[in-house]
Amino acid sequence: QVRLFCITIASTHEIARHITMTTLTVTARGQVTFRKDVLQHLGIRPGDKIELDLLPDGRGVLKAARPAGTIASFVGLLAGKTQKVATIEEINEAAAQGWAGKQ
């Protein structure tokens, strides 16, 4: 037996907000195939994981699972990208300018 279900994908664009409805078919094995345009809209690539949050009213929210990351991975993010070593004063000044909206 094949059952149909709908996923509502809400998207906000710079010009207008629109909601697109798409219907997917669940196979006898319980699998669903998403069209390429749906995956692209959600920012999901082959090999990515998908999060499905089940809501109490029978709906679900589907989104690309993004790794949370760690502070250690953030600290090492720019390692080897520059030869310049900034002093704490230079770092503080750059941060202050950033908060002030200056470059």
Rosetta constraint file for C-alpha pairs under 8 A:
AtomPair CA 1 CA 27 HARMONIC 7.94 0.50
AtomPair CA 1 CA 28 HARMONIC 6.23 0.50
AtomPair CA 2 CA 25 HARMONIC 6.99 0.50
AtomPair CA 2 CA 26 HARMONIC 6.01 0.50
AtomPair CA 2 CA 27 HARMONIC 5.81 0.50
AtomPair CA 2 CA 28 HARMONIC 6.15 0.50
AtomPair CA 3 CA 25 HARMONIC 6.41 0.50
AtomPair CA 3 CA 26 HARMONIC 5.73 0.50
AtomPair CA 3 CA 27 HARMONIC 7.67 0.50
AtomPair CA 4 CA 23 HARMONIC 6.96 0.50
AtomPair CA 4 CA 24 HARMONIC 6.20 0.50
AtomPair CA 4 CA 25 HARMONIC 4.96 0.50
AtomPair CA 4 CA 26 HARMONIC 6.21 0.50
AtomPair CA 5 CA 23 HARMONIC 6.08 0.50
AtomPair CA 5 CA 24 HARMONIC 6.03 0.50
AtomPair CA 5 CA 25 HARMONIC 6.80 0.50
AtomPair CA 5 CA 26 HARMONIC 7.72 0.50
AtomPair CA 6 CA 21 HARMONIC 7.11 0.50
AtomPair CA 6 CA 22 HARMONIC 6.05 0.50
AtomPair CA 6 CA 23 HARMONIC 4.63 0.50
AtomPair CA 6 CA 24 HARMONIC 6.26 0.50
AtomPair CA 7 CA 21 HARMONIC 6.51 0.50
AtomPair CA 7 CA 22 HARMONIC 6.04 0.50
AtomPair CA 7 CA 23 HARMONIC 6.60 0.50
AtomPair CA 7 CA 24 HARMONIC 7.68 0.50
AtomPair CA 7 CA 60 HARMONIC 7.79 0.50
AtomPair CA 8 CA 19 HARMONIC 7.17 0.50
AtomPair CA 8 CA 20 HARMONIC 6.35 0.50
AtomPair CA 8 CA 21 HARMONIC 4.99 0.50
AtomPair CA 8 CA 22 HARMONIC 6.68 0.50
AtomPair CA 9 CA 19 HARMONIC 6.19 0.50
AtomPair CA 9 CA 20 HARMONIC 5.62 0.50
AtomPair CA 9 CA 21 HARMONIC 6.39 0.50
AtomPair CA 9 CA 22 HARMONIC 7.83 0.50
AtomPair CA 10 CA 18 HARMONIC 6.71 0.50
AtomPair CA 10 CA 19 HARMONIC 4.74 0.50
AtomPair CA 10 CA 20 HARMONIC 6.48 0.50
AtomPair CA 11 CA 17 HARMONIC 6.38 0.50
AtomPair CA 11 CA 18 HARMONIC 6.10 0.50
AtomPair CA 11 CA 19 HARMONIC 6.22 0.50
AtomPair CA 11 CA 20 HARMONIC 7.89 0.50
AtomPair CA 12 CA 16 HARMONIC 6.81 0.50
AtomPair CA 12 CA 17 HARMONIC 4.75 0.50
AtomPair CA 12 CA 18 HARMONIC 6.75 0.50
AtomPair CA 13 CA 17 HARMONIC 5.75 0.50
AtomPair CA 13 CA 18 HARMONIC 7.98 0.50
AtomPair CA 24 CA 32 HARMONIC 6.66 0.50
AtomPair CA 24 CA 33 HARMONIC 7.15 0.50
AtomPair CA 24 CA 34 HARMONIC 7.19 0.50
AtomPair CA 25 CA 32 HARMONIC 6.10 0.50
AtomPair CA 25 CA 33 HARMONIC 7.54 0.50
AtomPair CA 26 CA 30 HARMONIC 5.56 0.50
AtomPair CA 26 CA 31 HARMONIC 5.42 0.50
AtomPair CA 26 CA 32 HARMONIC 5.00 0.50
AtomPair CA 27 CA 31 HARMONIC 5.29 0.50
AtomPair CA 27 CA 32 HARMONIC 6.57 0.50
AtomPair CA 34 CA 38 HARMONIC 6.32 0.50
AtomPair CA 34 CA 39 HARMONIC 6.50 0.50
AtomPair CA 35 CA 39 HARMONIC 6.47 0.50
AtomPair CA 36 CA 40 HARMONIC 6.04 0.50
AtomPair CA 37 CA 41 HARMONIC 6.03 0.50
AtomPair CA 38 CA 42 HARMONIC 6.28 0.50
AtomPair CA 39 CA 43 HARMONIC 6.08 0.50
AtomPair CA 39 CA 44 HARMONIC 5.05 0.50
AtomPair CA 39 CA 45 HARMONIC 6.94 0.50
AtomPair CA 40 CA 44 HARMONIC 5.95 0.50
AtomPair CA 40 CA 45 HARMONIC 7.32 0.50
AtomPair CA 42 CA 63 HARMONIC 6.53 0.50
AtomPair CA 42 CA 64 HARMONIC 6.50 0.50
AtomPair CA 43 CA 64 HARMONIC 6.65 0.50
AtomPair CA 44 CA 48 HARMONIC 6.06 0.50
AtomPair CA 44 CA 49 HARMONIC 7.78 0.50
AtomPair CA 44 CA 50 HARMONIC 7.74 0.50
AtomPair CA 44 CA 64 HARMONIC 5.80 0.50
AtomPair CA 48 CA 64 HARMONIC 7.37 0.50
AtomPair CA 48 CA 65 HARMONIC 7.37 0.50
AtomPair CA 49 CA 64 HARMONIC 6.33 0.50
AtomPair CA 49 CA 65 HARMONIC 5.40 0.50
AtomPair CA 50 CA 62 HARMONIC 6.97 0.50
AtomPair CA 50 CA 63 HARMONIC 5.82 0.50
AtomPair CA 50 CA 64 HARMONIC 4.65 0.50
AtomPair CA 50 CA 65 HARMONIC 4.98 0.50
AtomPair CA 51 CA 61 HARMONIC 7.97 0.50
AtomPair CA 51 CA 62 HARMONIC 5.76 0.50
AtomPair CA 51 CA 63 HARMONIC 5.38 0.50
AtomPair CA 51 CA 64 HARMONIC 5.97 0.50
AtomPair CA 51 CA 65 HARMONIC 5.25 0.50
AtomPair CA 52 CA 60 HARMONIC 6.28 0.50
AtomPair CA 52 CA 61 HARMONIC 5.54 0.50
AtomPair CA 52 CA 62 HARMONIC 4.57 0.50
AtomPair CA 52 CA 63 HARMONIC 6.66 0.50
AtomPair CA 53 CA 60 HARMONIC 5.40 0.50
AtomPair CA 53 CA 61 HARMONIC 5.02 0.50
AtomPair CA 53 CA 62 HARMONIC 6.51 0.50
AtomPair CA 54 CA 58 HARMONIC 7.13 0.50
AtomPair CA 54 CA 59 HARMONIC 6.26 0.50
AtomPair CA 54 CA 60 HARMONIC 4.45 0.50
AtomPair CA 54 CA 61 HARMONIC 6.59 0.50
AtomPair CA 55 CA 59 HARMONIC 5.28 0.50
AtomPair CA 55 CA 60 HARMONIC 5.44 0.50
AtomPair CA 55 CA 61 HARMONIC 7.56 0.50
AtomPair CA 69 CA 73 HARMONIC 6.52 0.50
AtomPair CA 69 CA 74 HARMONIC 7.44 0.50
AtomPair CA 70 CA 74 HARMONIC 6.39 0.50
AtomPair CA 71 CA 75 HARMONIC 6.06 0.50
AtomPair CA 72 CA 76 HARMONIC 6.35 0.50
AtomPair CA 73 CA 77 HARMONIC 6.06 0.50
AtomPair CA 75 CA 79 HARMONIC 7.90 0.50
AtomPair CA 78 CA 82 HARMONIC 7.81 0.50
AtomPair CA 86 CA 90 HARMONIC 5.86 0.50
AtomPair CA 86 CA 91 HARMONIC 6.36 0.50
AtomPair CA 87 CA 91 HARMONIC 6.29 0.50
AtomPair CA 88 CA 92 HARMONIC 6.05 0.50
AtomPair CA 89 CA 93 HARMONIC 6.10 0.50
AtomPair CA 90 CA 94 HARMONIC 6.10 0.50
AtomPair CA 91 CA 95 HARMONIC 6.13 0.50
AtomPair CA 92 CA 96 HARMONIC 6.10 0.50
AtomPair CA 93 CA 97 HARMONIC 6.17 0.50
AtomPair CA 94 CA 98 HARMONIC 6.10 0.50
AtomPair CA 95 CA 99 HARMONIC 6.22 0.50
AtomPair CA 96 CA 100 HARMONIC 6.16 0.50
AtomPair CA 97 CA 101 HARMONIC 6.23 0.50
AtomPair CA 97 CA 102 HARMONIC 4.96 0.50
AtomPair CA 97 CA 103 HARMONIC 6.44 0.50
AtomPair CA 98 CA 102 HARMONIC 5.46 0.50
AtomPair CA 98 CA 103 HARMONIC 6.24 0.50
